[in-house]
């Protein structure tokens, strides 16, 4: 895979933590894990995390399909698919340092958005706008939840988790298809993405009995602080290597 087994396991544990966060808060796997993966193994981004994350929203979508806000989700997906080619283009022309900075910037933007309390409803216009931003951020940096999550934040927690699930699932598969057509899914990323799935499953399983006992707001804030530190570390690392 191009990385040591020790690093593989460490990154796998970070992905497990991200999966735990996502099961509790509705999103967070990529926000938590992407800065660490791009810092330690930039050549594996973004395809590896897009592959790893696929089973998680699939399970959530099946269990929570009755709670999905399909009208909003459809508009968000249309927006995401519209700008996905831009994300593929960015990955194909940008260096690993640029991709690292894109990941860091998207994480910081996601964190800022998550701490912003604005009263919005998931209208077609706002859902589509969130999808447009996500088409680039998810394809280029594997971060696909926070921007649409911001639009959904006034909805019930079960509706948020259930609506984000098909958005993640269909969007991730579409982004992977686009990256594959563009030749941006290297063999190493494919192997790592599949090999990290057990860590993702472990984090998700551990979160299941605890998700109703943990204060999701405080827990998410703690994890977002961790993601912020990691994103800043990515920026510092790139600055020192330029």
C-alpha positions as CSV (number, residue, x, y, z in Angstrom):
1,X,0.0,0.0,0.0
2,X,3.0,2.3,0.2
3,X,2.7,2.8,3.9
4,X,3.9,0.9,6.9
5,X,1.5,-1.5,8.8
6,X,1.9,0.7,11.9
7,X,0.8,3.8,10.0
8,X,-2.0,1.8,8.4
9,X,-3.4,0.7,11.8
10,X,-3.0,4.2,13.3
11,X,-5.0,5.7,10.4
12,X,-7.5,2.9,10.7
13,X,-8.1,3.7,14.3
14,X,-8.6,7.4,13.4
15,X,-11.1,6.3,10.7
16,X,-12.8,4.2,13.4
17,X,-13.1,7.3,15.6
18,X,-14.6,9.2,12.7
19,X,-17.1,6.4,12.1
20,X,-18.1,6.6,15.8
21,X,-18.6,10.4,15.4
22,X,-20.7,9.9,12.3
23,X,-23.0,7.4,14.0
24,X,-23.6,9.7,16.9
25,X,-23.7,13.1,15.1
26,X,-24.8,12.2,11.5
27,X,-21.5,13.1,9.8
28,X,-17.9,13.4,10.8
29,X,-15.9,10.4,9.4
30,X,-14.1,12.3,6.7
31,X,-13.9,15.6,8.7
32,X,-12.0,13.7,11.5
33,X,-10.0,11.3,9.3
34,X,-9.1,13.3,6.2
35,X,-6.6,15.6,7.7
36,X,-4.6,12.7,9.2
37,X,-4.8,10.6,6.1
38,X,-3.7,13.5,3.8
39,X,-0.9,14.4,6.2
40,X,0.5,10.8,6.5
41,X,-0.4,9.3,3.1
42,X,-1.5,12.1,0.6
43,X,-1.3,9.7,-2.4
44,X,-4.3,7.7,-1.0
45,X,-6.6,10.7,-1.0
46,X,-9.4,11.2,-1.8
47,X,-10.3,7.8,-3.2
48,X,-9.4,5.7,-0.1
49,X,-11.8,7.5,2.2
50,X,-14.6,7.6,-0.3
51,X,-14.3,3.8,-0.6
52,X,-14.1,3.2,3.1
53,X,-17.2,5.3,3.9
54,X,-19.6,3.5,1.5
55,X,-21.0,0.8,3.8
56,X,-21.8,3.3,6.6
57,X,-24.5,5.3,4.8
58,X,-25.8,2.2,3.1
59,X,-26.8,0.7,6.5
60,X,-28.2,4.0,7.7
61,X,-30.2,4.5,4.5
62,X,-31.8,1.1,4.8
63,X,-32.7,1.5,8.5
64,X,-33.9,5.1,8.3
65,X,-35.5,5.3,4.9
66,X,-38.8,6.3,6.3
67,X,-37.3,9.5,7.8
68,X,-35.5,10.7,4.7
69,X,-36.4,14.1,3.4
70,X,-36.4,13.0,-0.2
71,X,-37.3,16.3,-1.9
72,X,-34.4,18.1,-0.2
73,X,-32.0,15.2,-0.7
74,X,-32.8,15.0,-4.5
75,X,-32.0,18.7,-5.0
76,X,-28.8,18.3,-3.0
77,X,-27.7,15.3,-5.1
78,X,-28.5,17.2,-8.3
79,X,-26.2,20.0,-7.2
80,X,-23.5,17.5,-6.1
81,X,-23.5,15.7,-9.4
82,X,-23.4,19.0,-11.3
83,X,-20.0,20.1,-9.8
84,X,-18.5,16.6,-9.4
85,X,-16.5,17.0,-12.6
86,X,-14.8,20.1,-11.2
87,X,-13.6,18.0,-8.2
88,X,-12.3,15.3,-10.6
89,X,-10.5,17.9,-12.6
90,X,-8.9,19.4,-9.5
91,X,-7.6,16.0,-8.3
92,X,-6.2,15.4,-11.8
93,X,-4.2,18.6,-12.1
94,X,-3.3,19.4,-8.5
95,X,-0.2,18.3,-6.6
96,X,-0.4,16.4,-3.3
97,X,0.4,19.7,-1.5
98,X,-2.5,21.5,-3.2
99,X,-4.9,18.6,-2.3
100,X,-3.6,18.7,1.3
101,X,-4.4,22.4,1.4
102,X,-7.9,21.8,-0.1
103,X,-8.6,19.2,2.5
104,X,-7.5,21.5,5.3
105,X,-9.5,24.4,4.0
106,X,-12.6,22.3,3.6
107,X,-12.2,20.9,7.1
108,X,-11.9,24.4,8.6
109,X,-14.9,25.6,6.5
110,X,-16.9,22.6,7.7
111,X,-15.9,23.3,11.4
112,X,-16.9,27.0,11.0
113,X,-20.2,26.0,9.5
114,X,-20.9,23.5,12.2
115,X,-20.5,26.1,14.9
116,X,-22.8,28.5,13.1
117,X,-26.3,28.5,14.3
118,X,-28.5,29.9,11.5
119,X,-32.2,29.2,11.2
120,X,-32.7,27.7,7.7
121,X,-35.0,25.2,6.2
122,X,-34.0,22.6,3.6
123,X,-35.6,24.4,0.6
124,X,-34.7,23.2,-2.9
125,X,-32.5,26.3,-3.4
126,X,-30.5,25.8,-0.3
127,X,-30.2,22.1,-0.7
128,X,-29.0,22.5,-4.2
129,X,-26.5,25.1,-3.2
130,X,-25.1,22.8,-0.5
131,X,-24.9,20.1,-3.1
132,X,-22.9,22.3,-5.5
133,X,-20.3,23.0,-2.8
134,X,-20.2,19.3,-1.8
135,X,-19.6,18.2,-5.4
136,X,-16.2,19.7,-5.2
137,X,-15.4,19.2,-1.6
138,X,-16.4,15.5,-1.6
139,X,-14.7,14.6,-4.8
140,X,-11.5,16.5,-4.2
141,X,-11.2,16.1,-0.4
142,X,-13.7,13.2,0.5
143,X,-15.6,15.7,2.7
144,X,-19.3,15.4,1.8
145,X,-21.4,16.0,4.9
146,X,-21.0,19.3,6.7
147,X,-22.3,21.7,4.1
148,X,-25.6,19.8,3.5
149,X,-25.7,19.1,7.3
150,X,-25.7,22.8,7.9
151,X,-28.9,23.1,5.8
152,X,-30.5,20.2,7.7
153,X,-29.5,21.4,11.2
154,X,-33.0,22.5,12.2
155,X,-34.5,19.1,11.5
156,X,-34.9,16.2,13.9
157,X,-31.7,14.2,14.5
158,X,-33.2,11.1,13.0
159,X,-34.2,13.0,9.9
160,X,-30.7,14.5,9.6
161,X,-28.9,11.2,9.9
162,X,-31.4,9.4,7.5
163,X,-31.3,12.2,4.9
164,X,-27.6,12.5,4.9
165,X,-27.2,8.7,4.4
166,X,-28.4,8.5,0.7
167,X,-26.7,11.8,0.0
168,X,-23.4,10.2,1.2
169,X,-24.0,6.9,-0.5
170,X,-25.1,8.0,-4.0
171,X,-22.6,10.9,-3.9
172,X,-19.6,8.8,-2.9
173,X,-20.4,6.2,-5.5
174,X,-20.7,9.0,-8.2
175,X,-17.5,10.7,-7.0
176,X,-15.6,7.3,-7.2
177,X,-17.0,6.7,-10.7
178,X,-15.9,10.1,-11.8
179,X,-12.4,9.7,-10.2
180,X,-12.2,6.2,-11.8
181,X,-13.0,7.5,-15.3
182,X,-10.4,10.2,-14.7
183,X,-7.8,7.6,-13.7
184,X,-7.6,9.0,-10.1
185,X,-8.2,5.8,-8.2
186,X,-4.8,4.2,-7.8
187,X,-4.5,0.6,-6.8
188,X,-3.0,1.5,-3.4
189,X,-6.0,3.7,-2.6
190,X,-8.4,1.0,-3.6
191,X,-6.6,-1.6,-1.3
192,X,-6.4,0.9,1.6
193,X,-10.0,1.9,1.3
194,X,-11.3,-1.7,1.5
195,X,-8.8,-2.7,4.2
196,X,-9.9,0.2,6.4
197,X,-13.5,-0.9,6.3
198,X,-13.2,-3.1,9.4
199,X,-12.1,-0.1,11.4
200,X,-15.0,1.8,10.2
201,X,-17.4,-1.0,11.1
202,X,-15.8,-1.3,14.6
203,X,-16.3,2.4,15.3
204,X,-19.9,2.2,14.0
205,X,-20.7,-0.8,16.1
206,X,-19.2,0.7,19.3
207,X,-21.3,3.8,18.7
208,X,-24.6,2.1,18.3
209,X,-25.4,1.4,22.0
210,X,-24.0,4.7,23.0
211,X,-25.5,7.1,20.5
212,X,-28.5,7.9,22.6
213,X,-26.5,8.3,25.8
214,X,-23.9,10.8,24.5
215,X,-24.7,14.5,24.1
216,X,-24.2,14.7,20.3
217,X,-23.7,18.4,20.3
218,X,-20.8,18.4,22.9
219,X,-19.3,15.3,21.4
220,X,-19.4,16.7,17.9
221,X,-17.8,19.9,19.1
222,X,-14.9,18.0,20.7
223,X,-14.3,16.1,17.6
224,X,-14.5,19.2,15.5
225,X,-11.8,20.8,17.7
226,X,-9.6,17.7,17.0
227,X,-10.3,18.1,13.3
228,X,-9.3,21.8,13.5
229,X,-6.0,20.9,15.1
230,X,-5.3,18.3,12.5
231,X,-6.2,20.7,9.6
232,X,-3.9,23.4,11.0
233,X,-1.1,20.8,11.2
234,X,-1.7,19.9,7.6
235,X,-1.3,23.6,6.6
236,X,1.9,23.9,8.7
237,X,3.3,20.7,7.2
238,X,2.7,22.0,3.6
239,X,4.2,25.4,4.5
240,X,7.4,23.7,5.9
241,X,7.9,21.5,2.8
242,X,7.4,24.3,0.2
